[in-house]
Amino acid sequence: MVEQTSHSIEAIAEQTGFADRERMRRAFPRSFGQPPNGIRHNARVLA
């Protein structure tokens, strides 16, 4: 969703079960190596 939609990070966090944006932001580097905004930026640059 972060890469493929224009939904806000807050909306994505809510839709995917995170309590808030901050919790999602902290979880992303552990799983993906970078924060959600970094993933979104890279997806747009490579598109």
CHARMM-style PDB file with segment names, atoms N, HN, CA, C and O in Angstrom:
ATOM      1  N   MET     1       0.819  -1.193   0.000  1.00  0.00      PROA
ATOM      2  CA  MET     1       0.000   0.000   0.000  1.00  0.00      PROA
ATOM      3  C   MET     1       0.863   1.256   0.000  1.00  0.00      PROA
ATOM      4  O   MET     1       0.523   2.249  -0.643  1.00  0.00      PROA
ATOM      5  N   VAL     2       1.966   1.212   0.713  1.00  0.00      PROA
ATOM      6  HN  VAL     2       2.243   0.406   1.236  1.00  0.00      PROA
ATOM      7  CA  VAL     2       2.827   2.390   0.779  1.00  0.00      PROA
ATOM      8  C   VAL     2       3.357   2.725  -0.613  1.00  0.00      PROA
ATOM      9  O   VAL     2       3.414   3.894  -0.996  1.00  0.00      PROA
ATOM     10  N   GLU     3       3.736   1.716  -1.353  1.00  0.00      PROA
ATOM     11  HN  GLU     3       3.690   0.767  -1.043  1.00  0.00      PROA
ATOM     12  CA  GLU     3       4.304   1.934  -2.690  1.00  0.00      PROA
ATOM     13  C   GLU     3       3.250   2.216  -3.750  1.00  0.00      PROA
ATOM     14  O   GLU     3       3.508   2.979  -4.681  1.00  0.00      PROA
ATOM     15  N   GLN     4       2.079   1.625  -3.633  1.00  0.00      PROA
ATOM     16  HN  GLN     4       1.870   1.005  -2.877  1.00  0.00      PROA
ATOM     17  CA  GLN     4       1.142   1.611  -4.748  1.00  0.00      PROA
ATOM     18  C   GLN     4      -0.069   2.529  -4.603  1.00  0.00      PROA
ATOM     19  O   GLN     4      -0.884   2.605  -5.523  1.00  0.00      PROA
ATOM     20  N   THR     5      -0.214   3.230  -3.473  1.00  0.00      PROA
ATOM     21  HN  THR     5       0.448   3.169  -2.726  1.00  0.00      PROA
ATOM     22  CA  THR     5      -1.364   4.118  -3.319  1.00  0.00      PROA
ATOM     23  C   THR     5      -0.893   5.506  -2.927  1.00  0.00      PROA
ATOM     24  O   THR     5       0.260   5.708  -2.546  1.00  0.00      PROA
ATOM     25  N   SER     6      -1.794   6.441  -3.027  1.00  0.00      PROA
ATOM     26  HN  SER     6      -2.731   6.277  -3.337  1.00  0.00      PROA
ATOM     27  CA  SER     6      -1.488   7.796  -2.568  1.00  0.00      PROA
ATOM     28  C   SER     6      -2.137   8.075  -1.220  1.00  0.00      PROA
ATOM     29  O   SER     6      -2.170   9.221  -0.772  1.00  0.00      PROA
ATOM     30  N   HSD     7      -2.654   7.036  -0.572  1.00  0.00      PROA
ATOM     31  HN  HSD     7      -2.627   6.105  -0.937  1.00  0.00      PROA
ATOM     32  CA  HSD     7      -3.236   7.201   0.764  1.00  0.00      PROA
ATOM     33  C   HSD     7      -2.158   7.719   1.719  1.00  0.00      PROA
ATOM     34  O   HSD     7      -0.975   7.418   1.563  1.00  0.00      PROA
ATOM     35  N   SER     8      -2.584   8.493   2.696  1.00  0.00      PROA
ATOM     36  HN  SER     8      -3.545   8.738   2.823  1.00  0.00      PROA
ATOM     37  CA  SER     8      -1.631   9.002   3.675  1.00  0.00      PROA
ATOM     38  C   SER     8      -1.059   7.841   4.494  1.00  0.00      PROA
ATOM     39  O   SER     8      -1.665   6.775   4.610  1.00  0.00      PROA
ATOM     40  N   ILE     9       0.115   8.083   5.052  1.00  0.00      PROA
ATOM     41  HN  ILE     9       0.607   8.949   4.958  1.00  0.00      PROA
ATOM     42  CA  ILE     9       0.730   7.071   5.906  1.00  0.00      PROA
ATOM     43  C   ILE     9      -0.175   6.791   7.104  1.00  0.00      PROA
ATOM     44  O   ILE     9      -0.269   5.649   7.554  1.00  0.00      PROA
ATOM     45  N   GLU    10      -0.841   7.821   7.622  1.00  0.00      PROA
ATOM     46  HN  GLU    10      -0.765   8.748   7.257  1.00  0.00      PROA
ATOM     47  CA  GLU    10      -1.774   7.644   8.733  1.00  0.00      PROA
ATOM     48  C   GLU    10      -2.911   6.688   8.353  1.00  0.00      PROA
ATOM     49  O   GLU    10      -3.272   5.803   9.129  1.00  0.00      PROA
ATOM     50  N   ALA    11      -3.472   6.878   7.151  1.00  0.00      PROA
ATOM     51  HN  ALA    11      -3.179   7.597   6.521  1.00  0.00      PROA
ATOM     52  CA  ALA    11      -4.572   6.022   6.698  1.00  0.00      PROA
ATOM     53  C   ALA    11      -4.093   4.586   6.503  1.00  0.00      PROA
ATOM     54  O   ALA    11      -4.799   3.641   6.856  1.00  0.00      PROA
ATOM     55  N   ILE    12      -2.914   4.422   5.951  1.00  0.00      PROA
ATOM     56  HN  ILE    12      -2.340   5.190   5.664  1.00  0.00      PROA
ATOM     57  CA  ILE    12      -2.367   3.078   5.745  1.00  0.00      PROA
ATOM     58  C   ILE    12      -2.122   2.400   7.090  1.00  0.00      PROA
ATOM     59  O   ILE    12      -2.428   1.219   7.257  1.00  0.00      PROA
ATOM     60  N   ALA    13      -1.578   3.132   8.034  1.00  0.00      PROA
ATOM     61  HN  ALA    13      -1.329   4.091   7.898  1.00  0.00      PROA
ATOM     62  CA  ALA    13      -1.344   2.567   9.368  1.00  0.00      PROA
ATOM     63  C   ALA    13      -2.651   2.073   9.971  1.00  0.00      PROA
ATOM     64  O   ALA    13      -2.716   0.969  10.511  1.00  0.00      PROA
ATOM     65  N   GLU    14      -3.682   2.890   9.875  1.00  0.00      PROA
ATOM     66  HN  GLU    14      -3.629   3.787   9.436  1.00  0.00      PROA
ATOM     67  CA  GLU    14      -4.989   2.518  10.427  1.00  0.00      PROA
ATOM     68  C   GLU    14      -5.563   1.295   9.720  1.00  0.00      PROA
ATOM     69  O   GLU    14      -6.066   0.378  10.368  1.00  0.00      PROA
ATOM     70  N   GLN    15      -5.486   1.284   8.391  1.00  0.00      PROA
ATOM     71  HN  GLN    15      -5.076   2.029   7.865  1.00  0.00      PROA
ATOM     72  CA  GLN    15      -6.059   0.184   7.608  1.00  0.00      PROA
ATOM     73  C   GLN    15      -5.319  -1.131   7.809  1.00  0.00      PROA
ATOM     74  O   GLN    15      -5.894  -2.202   7.614  1.00  0.00      PROA
ATOM     75  N   THR    16      -4.052  -1.061   8.196  1.00  0.00      PROA
ATOM     76  HN  THR    16      -3.585  -0.191   8.355  1.00  0.00      PROA
ATOM     77  CA  THR    16      -3.269  -2.281   8.358  1.00  0.00      PROA
ATOM     78  C   THR    16      -3.111  -2.722   9.809  1.00  0.00      PROA
ATOM     79  O   THR    16      -2.357  -3.649  10.107  1.00  0.00      PROA
ATOM     80  N   GLY    17      -3.836  -2.041  10.716  1.00  0.00      PROA
ATOM     81  HN  GLY    17      -4.447  -1.288  10.473  1.00  0.00      PROA
ATOM     82  CA  GLY    17      -3.887  -2.524  12.086  1.00  0.00      PROA
ATOM     83  C   GLY    17      -2.914  -1.903  13.062  1.00  0.00      PROA
ATOM     84  O   GLY    17      -2.866  -2.324  14.218  1.00  0.00      PROA
ATOM     85  N   PHE    18      -2.135  -0.918  12.644  1.00  0.00      PROA
ATOM     86  HN  PHE    18      -2.174  -0.577  11.705  1.00  0.00      PROA
ATOM     87  CA  PHE    18      -1.250  -0.250  13.585  1.00  0.00      PROA
ATOM     88  C   PHE    18      -2.063   0.723  14.430  1.00  0.00      PROA
ATOM     89  O   PHE    18      -3.052   1.288  13.963  1.00  0.00      PROA
ATOM     90  N   ALA    19      -1.644   0.912  15.666  1.00  0.00      PROA
ATOM     91  HN  ALA    19      -0.841   0.453  16.046  1.00  0.00      PROA
ATOM     92  CA  ALA    19      -2.349   1.822  16.566  1.00  0.00      PROA
ATOM     93  C   ALA    19      -2.238   3.268  16.080  1.00  0.00      PROA
ATOM     94  O   ALA    19      -3.164   4.060  16.253  1.00  0.00      PROA
ATOM     95  N   ASP    20      -1.100   3.603  15.473  1.00  0.00      PROA
ATOM     96  HN  ASP    20      -0.348   2.959  15.332  1.00  0.00      PROA
ATOM     97  CA  ASP    20      -0.906   4.949  14.948  1.00  0.00      PROA
ATOM     98  C   ASP    20       0.277   4.962  13.991  1.00  0.00      PROA
ATOM     99  O   ASP    20       0.985   3.967  13.840  1.00  0.00      PROA
ATOM    100  N   ARG    21       0.475   6.094  13.357  1.00  0.00      PROA
ATOM    101  HN  ARG    21      -0.100   6.902  13.480  1.00  0.00      PROA
ATOM    102  CA  ARG    21       1.543   6.244  12.364  1.00  0.00      PROA
ATOM    103  C   ARG    21       2.919   5.977  12.977  1.00  0.00      PROA
ATOM    104  O   ARG    21       3.766   5.343  12.347  1.00  0.00      PROA
ATOM    105  N   GLU    22       3.141   6.450  14.182  1.00  0.00      PROA
ATOM    106  HN  GLU    22       2.453   6.965  14.694  1.00  0.00      PROA
ATOM    107  CA  GLU    22       4.444   6.311  14.826  1.00  0.00      PROA
ATOM    108  C   GLU    22       4.809   4.850  15.044  1.00  0.00      PROA
ATOM    109  O   GLU    22       5.963   4.469  14.847  1.00  0.00      PROA
ATOM    110  N   ARG    23       3.867   4.045  15.439  1.00  0.00      PROA
ATOM    111  HN  ARG    23       2.930   4.355  15.600  1.00  0.00      PROA
ATOM    112  CA  ARG    23       4.157   2.616  15.632  1.00  0.00      PROA
ATOM    113  C   ARG    23       4.508   1.944  14.306  1.00  0.00      PROA
ATOM    114  O   ARG    23       5.397   1.095  14.247  1.00  0.00      PROA
ATOM    115  N   MET    24       3.808   2.329  13.254  1.00  0.00      PROA
ATOM    116  HN  MET    24       3.086   3.018  13.302  1.00  0.00      PROA
ATOM    117  CA  MET    24       4.131   1.774  11.937  1.00  0.00      PROA
ATOM    118  C   MET    24       5.514   2.246  11.494  1.00  0.00      PROA
ATOM    119  O   MET    24       6.301   1.465  10.960  1.00  0.00      PROA
ATOM    120  N   ARG    25       5.805   3.525  11.718  1.00  0.00      PROA
ATOM    121  HN  ARG    25       5.166   4.160  12.152  1.00  0.00      PROA
ATOM    122  CA  ARG    25       7.098   4.075  11.323  1.00  0.00      PROA
ATOM    123  C   ARG    25       8.243   3.350  12.027  1.00  0.00      PROA
ATOM    124  O   ARG    25       9.293   3.120  11.427  1.00  0.00      PROA
ATOM    125  N   ARG    26       8.047   2.992  13.284  1.00  0.00      PROA
ATOM    126  HN  ARG    26       7.194   3.179  13.771  1.00  0.00      PROA
ATOM    127  CA  ARG    26       9.093   2.281  14.018  1.00  0.00      PROA
ATOM    128  C   ARG    26       9.219   0.824  13.595  1.00  0.00      PROA
ATOM    129  O   ARG    26      10.309   0.255  13.670  1.00  0.00      PROA
ATOM    130  N   ALA    27       8.135   0.215  13.156  1.00  0.00      PROA
ATOM    131  HN  ALA    27       7.251   0.676  13.095  1.00  0.00      PROA
ATOM    132  CA  ALA    27       8.169  -1.194  12.753  1.00  0.00      PROA
ATOM    133  C   ALA    27       8.801  -1.387  11.373  1.00  0.00      PROA
ATOM    134  O   ALA    27       9.439  -2.410  11.124  1.00  0.00      PROA
ATOM    135  N   PHE    28       8.632  -0.425  10.486  1.00  0.00      PROA
ATOM    136  HN  PHE    28       8.114   0.406  10.688  1.00  0.00      PROA
ATOM    137  CA  PHE    28       9.104  -0.587   9.118  1.00  0.00      PROA
ATOM    138  C   PHE    28      10.606  -0.837   8.996  1.00  0.00      PROA
ATOM    139  O   PHE    28      10.995  -1.757   8.277  1.00  0.00      PROA
ATOM    140  N   PRO    29      11.463  -0.072   9.655  1.00  0.00      PROA
ATOM    141  CA  PRO    29      12.901  -0.347   9.503  1.00  0.00      PROA
ATOM    142  C   PRO    29      13.302  -1.752   9.938  1.00  0.00      PROA
ATOM    143  O   PRO    29      14.222  -2.342   9.373  1.00  0.00      PROA
ATOM    144  N   ARG    30      12.614  -2.281  10.937  1.00  0.00      PROA
ATOM    145  HN  ARG    30      11.866  -1.801  11.396  1.00  0.00      PROA
ATOM    146  CA  ARG    30      12.919  -3.650  11.377  1.00  0.00      PROA
ATOM    147  C   ARG    30      12.584  -4.663  10.293  1.00  0.00      PROA
ATOM    148  O   ARG    30      13.295  -5.654  10.126  1.00  0.00      PROA
ATOM    149  N   SER    31      11.503  -4.420   9.553  1.00  0.00      PROA
ATOM    150  HN  SER    31      10.925  -3.615   9.688  1.00  0.00      PROA
ATOM    151  CA  SER    31      11.061  -5.377   8.542  1.00  0.00      PROA
ATOM    152  C   SER    31      11.600  -5.074   7.149  1.00  0.00      PROA
ATOM    153  O   SER    31      11.919  -5.991   6.392  1.00  0.00      PROA
ATOM    154  N   PHE    32      11.703  -3.789   6.809  1.00  0.00      PROA
ATOM    155  HN  PHE    32      11.444  -3.044   7.424  1.00  0.00      PROA
ATOM    156  CA  PHE    32      12.024  -3.401   5.437  1.00  0.00      PROA
ATOM    157  C   PHE    32      13.317  -2.608   5.293  1.00  0.00      PROA
ATOM    158  O   PHE    32      13.729  -2.305   4.173  1.00  0.00      PROA
ATOM    159  N   GLY    33      13.963  -2.266   6.403  1.00  0.00      PROA
ATOM    160  HN  GLY    33      13.628  -2.511   7.313  1.00  0.00      PROA
ATOM    161  CA  GLY    33      15.234  -1.567   6.338  1.00  0.00      PROA
ATOM    162  C   GLY    33      15.137  -0.063   6.168  1.00  0.00      PROA
ATOM    163  O   GLY    33      16.164   0.614   6.113  1.00  0.00      PROA
ATOM    164  N   GLN    34      13.934   0.476   6.084  1.00  0.00      PROA
ATOM    165  HN  GLN    34      13.100  -0.074   6.129  1.00  0.00      PROA
ATOM    166  CA  GLN    34      13.751   1.921   5.963  1.00  0.00      PROA
ATOM    167  C   GLN    34      12.329   2.294   6.368  1.00  0.00      PROA
ATOM    168  O   GLN    34      11.446   1.437   6.402  1.00  0.00      PROA
ATOM    169  N   PRO    35      12.105   3.573   6.676  1.00  0.00      PROA
ATOM    170  CA  PRO    35      10.769   3.996   7.087  1.00  0.00      PROA
ATOM    171  C   PRO    35       9.795   4.020   5.916  1.00  0.00      PROA
ATOM    172  O   PRO    35      10.223   3.992   4.762  1.00  0.00      PROA
ATOM    173  N   PRO    36       8.488   4.072   6.192  1.00  0.00      PROA
ATOM    174  CA  PRO    36       7.488   4.062   5.130  1.00  0.00      PROA
ATOM    175  C   PRO    36       7.684   5.168   4.088  1.00  0.00      PROA
ATOM    176  O   PRO    36       7.519   4.929   2.891  1.00  0.00      PROA
ATOM    177  N   ASN    37       8.035   6.377   4.539  1.00  0.00      PROA
ATOM    178  HN  ASN    37       8.169   6.571   5.510  1.00  0.00      PROA
ATOM    179  CA  ASN    37       8.231   7.459   3.581  1.00  0.00      PROA
ATOM    180  C   ASN    37       9.408   7.184   2.647  1.00  0.00      PROA
ATOM    181  O   ASN    37       9.373   7.578   1.481  1.00  0.00      PROA
ATOM    182  N   GLY    38      10.433   6.525   3.134  1.00  0.00      PROA
ATOM    183  HN  GLY    38      10.462   6.204   4.081  1.00  0.00      PROA
ATOM    184  CA  GLY    38      11.569   6.159   2.296  1.00  0.00      PROA
ATOM    185  C   GLY    38      11.170   5.152   1.230  1.00  0.00      PROA
ATOM    186  O   GLY    38      11.593   5.254   0.079  1.00  0.00      PROA
ATOM    187  N   ILE    39      10.367   4.194   1.612  1.00  0.00      PROA
ATOM    188  HN  ILE    39      10.024   4.110   2.548  1.00  0.00      PROA
ATOM    189  CA  ILE    39       9.886   3.200   0.655  1.00  0.00      PROA
ATOM    190  C   ILE    39       9.014   3.863  -0.396  1.00  0.00      PROA
ATOM    191  O   ILE    39       9.136   3.567  -1.585  1.00  0.00      PROA
ATOM    192  N   ARG    40       8.140   4.751   0.032  1.00  0.00      PROA
ATOM    193  HN  ARG    40       8.041   4.992   0.998  1.00  0.00      PROA
ATOM    194  CA  ARG    40       7.263   5.457  -0.905  1.00  0.00      PROA
ATOM    195  C   ARG    40       8.087   6.306  -1.878  1.00  0.00      PROA
ATOM    196  O   ARG    40       7.829   6.305  -3.082  1.00  0.00      PROA
ATOM    197  N   HSD    41       9.053   7.011  -1.362  1.00  0.00      PROA
ATOM    198  HN  HSD    41       9.262   7.012  -0.384  1.00  0.00      PROA
ATOM    199  CA  HSD    41       9.909   7.858  -2.198  1.00  0.00      PROA
ATOM    200  C   HSD    41      10.647   7.018  -3.243  1.00  0.00      PROA
ATOM    201  O   HSD    41      10.656   7.357  -4.426  1.00  0.00      PROA
ATOM    202  N   ASN    42      11.259   5.932  -2.803  1.00  0.00      PROA
ATOM    203  HN  ASN    42      11.252   5.657  -1.841  1.00  0.00      PROA
ATOM    204  CA  ASN    42      12.010   5.067  -3.722  1.00  0.00      PROA
ATOM    205  C   ASN    42      11.097   4.479  -4.799  1.00  0.00      PROA
ATOM    206  O   ASN    42      11.512   4.355  -5.951  1.00  0.00      PROA
ATOM    207  N   ALA    43       9.873   4.117  -4.447  1.00  0.00      PROA
ATOM    208  HN  ALA    43       9.536   4.217  -3.511  1.00  0.00      PROA
ATOM    209  CA  ALA    43       8.949   3.553  -5.427  1.00  0.00      PROA
ATOM    210  C   ALA    43       8.606   4.598  -6.494  1.00  0.00      PROA
ATOM    211  O   ALA    43       8.478   4.265  -7.672  1.00  0.00      PROA
ATOM    212  N   ARG    44       8.461   5.831  -6.088  1.00  0.00      PROA
ATOM    213  HN  ARG    44       8.565   6.101  -5.131  1.00  0.00      PROA
ATOM    214  CA  ARG    44       8.124   6.890  -7.059  1.00  0.00      PROA
ATOM    215  C   ARG    44       9.312   7.235  -7.926  1.00  0.00      PROA
ATOM    216  O   ARG    44       9.138   7.517  -9.111  1.00  0.00      PROA
ATOM    217  N   VAL    45      10.508   7.224  -7.379  1.00  0.00      PROA
ATOM    218  HN  VAL    45      10.649   6.996  -6.416  1.00  0.00      PROA
ATOM    219  CA  VAL    45      11.712   7.538  -8.144  1.00  0.00      PROA
ATOM    220  C   VAL    45      11.950   6.464  -9.196  1.00  0.00      PROA
ATOM    221  O   VAL    45      12.326   6.775 -10.327  1.00  0.00      PROA
ATOM    222  N   LEU    46      11.734   5.215  -8.836  1.00  0.00      PROA
ATOM    223  HN  LEU    46      11.429   4.963  -7.918  1.00  0.00      PROA
ATOM    224  CA  LEU    46      11.979   4.102  -9.758  1.00  0.00      PROA
ATOM    225  C   LEU    46      10.879   3.902 -10.771  1.00  0.00      PROA
ATOM    226  O   LEU    46      11.074   3.199 -11.763  1.00  0.00      PROA
ATOM    227  N   ALA    47       9.725   4.505 -10.547  1.00  0.00      PROA
ATOM    228  HN  ALA    47       9.566   5.076  -9.742  1.00  0.00      PROA
ATOM    229  CA  ALA    47       8.582   4.317 -11.456  1.00  0.00      PROA
ATOM    230  C   ALA    47       8.777   5.059 -12.760  1.00  0.00      PROA
ATOM    231  OT1 ALA    47       7.912   5.009 -13.634  1.00  0.00      PROA
TER     232      ALA     47
END
